[in-house]
Amino acid sequence: MTNTKHPGLDPDEILAAYDREARRHRPPDGPGAVIEQVGPVVRQDGGPNGWSGVLWSDLDERSADAAIAEQIRHFGALGREFEWKHYSHDAPADLADRLRAAGLVAEPPETLMVAEAAPLTGEVPLPEGIRLRTEADRTAIELLGEAHRRAFGTDGAKLTRSLLEVLDSAPETLAVVVALAGDEPVCGARMELLPNTSFAGLWGGGTAPEWRGRGIYRALVAHRARLAVERGYRYLQVDASDQSRPILARLGFTALSVTTPFNYQP
């Protein structure tokens, strides 16, 4: 893909830093998660409730098929479904086709977008009747799961269980913000604050259909940008859907790559 470049950002330099910090040398993202590098592949076993999959690989036409088969054997022996998180700049160029041929199923692609956090910290007015709940506690995570269900129409139970485990074991790595209309969650988002990286990860942010287009999503980005700066993170990173990509581009996010989750059910 062609990078969408914004002034002051070098997309190639930032992408190299992202690959290095957030993929190849990424710390585990949850309690009990284990990351290991086996040959040219970095993978995480997230346990029964966490995320398991391939974070990074350094493959070519000769090594790719064997590496894919090894991950299927490894996670299959554990009884885990897993995700191979593929990026459009990964080698070999036909890696996505090889993953499909091995039986992995692609989900809709998303755009890896990055922005410097500091310029995004300004206040964004909220619609009348909306307030932000910013405590990261059990109630917030349950509200986030309900906001996820209302925005995306999918069950948020697994997400809720996973985040509750993080809250219990590593609360410093998690920030949660929920937009409430009265007591009803209409938008919810979280931020992943892993140590030893420059990138704070923004996740969620889906808004209930009746509240879209009124600035709530932007307000949640601004809130998390302020928190990221306070915690010493330089960049915000998003795997953006087609719906959120135009909003993020207007805010100054740079498109660096396209990421596609490839899932395998043992």
C-alpha positions as CSV (number, residue, x, y, z in Angstrom):
1,M,0.0,0.0,0.0
2,T,1.0,3.6,-0.3
3,N,1.6,5.3,3.0
4,T,-0.5,8.3,3.8
5,K,2.1,10.7,5.1
6,H,1.5,13.6,7.5
7,P,4.1,16.4,8.1
8,G,6.7,15.5,10.7
9,L,6.2,11.8,10.5
10,D,8.5,9.4,8.6
11,P,6.3,6.4,7.9
12,D,9.1,4.0,7.1
13,E,10.9,4.9,10.3
14,I,7.8,4.6,12.4
15,L,6.9,1.3,10.8
16,A,10.3,-0.1,11.5
17,A,10.0,1.0,15.2
18,Y,6.6,-0.6,15.4
19,D,7.8,-3.9,14.0
20,R,10.7,-3.9,16.4
21,E,8.9,-2.7,19.6
22,A,5.3,-3.9,19.2
23,R,5.8,-7.1,17.3
24,R,9.3,-8.7,17.4
25,H,10.1,-7.6,21.0
26,R,6.6,-7.1,22.3
27,P,6.0,-7.9,26.0
28,P,3.2,-10.3,26.9
29,D,-0.2,-8.6,26.9
30,G,-2.0,-10.5,29.7
31,P,-1.6,-12.6,32.8
32,G,-0.1,-15.9,32.1
33,A,0.7,-15.0,28.5
34,V,4.1,-16.3,27.2
35,I,5.9,-15.0,24.2
36,E,8.7,-16.9,22.6
37,Q,10.7,-16.7,19.4
38,V,11.1,-20.0,17.6
39,G,13.3,-19.6,14.6
40,P,11.9,-16.9,12.4
41,V,8.6,-16.6,14.2
42,V,7.5,-14.7,17.4
43,R,4.3,-16.1,18.9
44,Q,2.2,-15.7,22.1
45,D,0.4,-18.3,24.0
46,G,-2.3,-16.3,25.9
47,G,-3.7,-19.2,27.9
48,P,-7.4,-20.2,27.9
49,N,-8.9,-16.7,27.9
50,G,-6.1,-14.6,26.4
51,W,-4.9,-14.0,22.8
52,S,-2.8,-16.6,21.2
53,G,-1.1,-16.2,17.8
54,V,1.8,-15.1,15.7
55,L,3.1,-11.5,16.2
56,W,6.0,-11.3,13.8
57,S,7.8,-13.5,11.3
58,D,10.9,-13.2,9.0
59,L,10.1,-15.7,6.3
60,D,10.8,-16.2,2.6
61,E,9.4,-18.5,-0.1
62,R,11.4,-21.5,1.1
63,S,10.7,-21.2,4.8
64,A,7.1,-19.9,4.9
65,D,5.1,-23.2,4.5
66,A,7.1,-25.0,7.1
67,A,6.7,-22.2,9.6
68,I,2.9,-22.1,9.1
69,A,2.7,-25.8,9.6
70,E,4.7,-25.6,12.8
71,Q,2.3,-23.0,14.3
72,I,-0.6,-25.2,13.4
73,R,1.0,-28.2,15.2
74,H,2.1,-26.1,18.2
75,F,-1.2,-24.5,19.0
76,G,-3.2,-27.6,18.0
77,A,-1.3,-29.6,20.6
78,L,-2.4,-27.0,23.2
79,G,-6.0,-27.1,21.9
80,R,-5.8,-23.4,21.2
81,E,-7.4,-21.5,18.4
82,F,-4.8,-18.9,17.2
83,E,-4.4,-15.9,15.0
84,W,-1.6,-15.1,12.6
85,K,-1.5,-11.4,12.6
86,H,-0.5,-10.7,9.0
87,Y,0.7,-7.3,7.7
88,S,0.8,-6.3,4.1
89,H,4.5,-5.5,4.3
90,D,5.4,-8.9,5.6
91,A,7.4,-11.3,3.5
92,P,7.1,-13.3,1.4
93,A,4.7,-11.3,-0.8
94,D,2.3,-14.3,-1.1
95,L,2.2,-15.1,2.7
96,A,-1.5,-14.3,2.9
97,D,-2.2,-16.9,0.1
98,R,-0.1,-19.5,1.9
99,L,-2.0,-18.9,5.1
100,R,-5.3,-19.4,3.3
101,A,-4.0,-22.6,1.6
102,A,-3.0,-24.0,5.1
103,G,-6.6,-23.6,6.3
104,L,-6.5,-20.2,8.1
105,V,-9.5,-18.0,7.6
106,A,-9.1,-14.3,7.0
107,E,-11.2,-11.7,8.9
108,P,-11.8,-8.3,7.4
109,P,-8.6,-6.3,7.0
110,E,-7.8,-3.2,9.0
111,T,-5.4,-0.4,8.5
112,L,-2.4,0.1,10.9
113,M,-2.5,3.8,11.7
114,V,-0.1,5.7,14.0
115,A,-0.1,9.3,15.3
116,E,2.0,11.3,17.7
117,A,-0.1,11.5,20.9
118,A,0.8,15.0,22.1
119,P,-1.1,16.9,19.3
120,L,-4.3,15.0,20.0
121,T,-4.7,15.9,23.6
122,G,-7.1,18.9,23.1
123,E,-10.6,18.8,24.7
124,V,-13.4,17.6,22.4
125,P,-16.9,18.8,23.3
126,L,-19.3,16.0,24.2
127,P,-22.9,15.9,23.0
128,E,-25.5,17.0,25.6
129,G,-26.4,14.2,28.0
130,I,-23.1,12.3,27.5
131,R,-20.5,11.9,30.2
132,L,-17.2,9.9,30.3
133,R,-16.5,7.3,32.9
134,T,-12.7,7.0,33.2
135,E,-12.1,4.7,36.1
136,A,-10.6,1.3,35.2
137,D,-12.5,-1.1,37.4
138,R,-14.8,-4.1,37.1
139,T,-17.8,-2.0,36.5
140,A,-16.1,-0.1,33.7
141,I,-15.1,-3.4,32.0
142,E,-18.6,-4.7,32.2
143,L,-19.9,-1.5,30.7
144,L,-17.3,-1.7,28.0
145,G,-18.5,-5.2,27.1
146,E,-22.1,-3.9,26.8
147,A,-20.9,-0.9,24.7
148,H,-19.1,-3.4,22.4
149,R,-22.3,-5.4,22.0
150,R,-24.3,-2.4,21.2
151,A,-21.8,-1.0,18.7
152,F,-20.8,-4.1,16.9
153,G,-23.7,-6.5,17.5
154,T,-21.3,-9.2,18.9
155,D,-21.0,-10.9,22.3
156,G,-18.5,-9.1,24.5
157,A,-18.3,-11.9,27.1
158,K,-14.8,-13.2,26.1
159,L,-13.4,-9.6,25.9
160,T,-14.9,-8.9,29.4
161,R,-13.3,-12.0,30.9
162,S,-9.9,-11.3,29.4
163,L,-9.9,-7.7,30.5
164,L,-10.9,-8.7,34.1
165,E,-7.9,-10.9,34.2
166,V,-5.7,-8.0,33.1
167,L,-7.3,-5.8,35.7
168,D,-6.5,-8.3,38.5
169,S,-2.9,-8.9,37.5
170,A,-1.5,-5.9,35.6
171,P,-3.9,-2.9,36.0
172,E,-1.1,-0.5,35.0
173,T,-1.2,-1.8,31.5
174,L,-4.9,-1.0,30.9
175,A,-7.0,2.1,30.6
176,V,-10.8,2.1,30.1
177,V,-13.1,4.9,29.1
178,V,-16.9,4.6,28.6
179,A,-19.3,7.2,27.2
180,L,-22.6,7.1,29.1
181,A,-26.0,8.5,28.2
182,G,-27.5,8.4,31.7
183,D,-26.5,5.0,32.8
184,E,-26.4,3.5,29.3
185,P,-23.0,2.8,27.7
186,V,-23.1,4.2,24.1
187,C,-19.4,4.0,23.3
188,G,-16.5,2.3,25.0
189,A,-12.8,2.0,24.4
190,R,-9.6,0.9,26.1
191,M,-5.9,1.6,25.8
192,E,-3.1,-1.0,26.0
193,L,0.0,0.4,27.8
194,L,2.6,-2.2,27.5
195,P,6.1,-1.5,29.0
196,N,9.2,-0.7,27.0
197,T,7.4,0.5,23.9
198,S,6.7,3.9,22.4
199,F,3.3,2.9,21.2
200,A,0.1,3.0,23.2
201,G,-2.5,0.8,21.6
202,L,-6.1,2.1,21.1
203,W,-8.8,-0.6,20.9
204,G,-12.5,-0.5,20.6
205,G,-14.2,2.9,20.3
206,G,-17.3,1.6,18.5
207,T,-20.4,3.8,19.1
208,A,-24.0,2.8,19.3
209,P,-25.7,3.6,15.9
210,E,-28.0,6.3,17.3
211,W,-25.0,8.3,18.7
212,R,-22.6,8.1,15.7
213,G,-21.3,11.2,14.0
214,R,-21.5,13.4,17.1
215,G,-17.9,13.5,18.2
216,I,-17.9,10.8,20.9
217,Y,-15.3,8.7,19.2
218,R,-13.0,11.7,18.8
219,A,-13.5,12.5,22.5
220,L,-12.4,9.0,23.5
221,V,-9.3,9.3,21.4
222,A,-8.4,12.7,23.0
223,H,-8.9,11.3,26.5
224,R,-6.6,8.4,25.8
225,A,-4.0,10.6,24.1
226,R,-3.8,12.7,27.2
227,L,-3.3,9.6,29.4
228,A,-0.7,8.2,27.0
229,V,1.4,11.4,27.1
230,E,1.2,11.4,31.0
231,R,2.5,7.8,31.0
232,G,5.4,8.6,28.6
233,Y,4.2,7.1,25.4
234,R,5.0,9.0,22.2
235,Y,2.7,7.3,19.7
236,L,-0.9,6.1,19.5
237,Q,-1.5,3.0,17.4
238,V,-4.8,1.8,16.0
239,D,-5.9,-1.1,13.8
240,A,-8.6,1.0,12.1
241,S,-11.7,-0.3,10.5
242,D,-13.0,1.2,7.3
243,Q,-15.5,3.2,9.4
244,S,-12.9,4.7,11.8
245,R,-10.1,5.2,9.3
246,P,-11.4,8.5,7.8
247,I,-11.9,10.0,11.3
248,L,-8.4,9.0,12.3
249,A,-6.9,10.4,9.1
250,R,-8.6,13.7,9.7
251,L,-7.1,13.7,13.2
252,G,-3.6,13.2,11.8
253,F,-3.0,9.5,11.9
254,T,-0.7,8.0,9.3
255,A,-1.6,4.8,7.5
256,L,1.4,2.5,7.6
257,S,0.2,-1.0,6.6
258,V,-2.8,-3.2,6.3
259,T,-3.2,-5.9,8.9
260,T,-5.4,-9.0,8.4
261,P,-6.2,-11.5,11.2
262,F,-5.9,-15.1,9.9
263,N,-7.6,-17.4,12.4
264,Y,-7.2,-21.2,12.8
265,Q,-9.5,-23.4,14.8
266,P,-7.9,-26.6,15.9
